């Protein structure tokens, strides 16, 4: 029972992370200590279906709850309390770094530093992409629905790859606000039919994208574990910069700074403790 509650909590933080532009759900899954097991459960879902369902359902409940309930809360928090909110998630990411560094103590080669630099530079480069104009999801034709499917696959890939924000990539493609609005309306039981047909192809794309990327990442873990973790650390450390560059103008008041530091320490402790469980 305790383990299931912890998985729900971890899933909640992963779900919240996918809502915030600049924060990666994959990063939080790593710092909370569930990434490898999550990848394995997705890649081999039908081989150990009972144990995988037992593991995935609590995480799914947490993530779904976060997306349904948290989208509005995060919107308000980012609008009114941007700095404290971002510092809290910074703490969550930093809290998992000791566990990550523990993964690369063995068989270290100088060439692995290039992998770290490459993934770090990739994330920094993505930050300079300009966000696109919001698409209009009204009276879609077959091509429009297919694009929603493709966008879902791309979003899934960036959600599961640590350090790359799925929300930010949706913003680049112009789908972030339309998708968030469709989720908010659907969960508020407004315009259910139209929003269902928006979210269905997007959701199918997300599902297939997660499966494909999980297979690729599992292969990398099996064949190149240490260099893969070097790459992951590059993703994660670069994401700390991405959190703040995607936020726009930040307000630095004494109250925000003090509360933000407290929340950052709290986030660090939460991630550090949850990552050990």
Helices and strands as residue ranges (DSSP letters): H 2-19, H 25-31, H 35-43, H 49-80, H 82-94, H 97-102, H 112-127, H 142-160, H 166-173, H 176-187, H 192-223, H 225-245, H 254-276
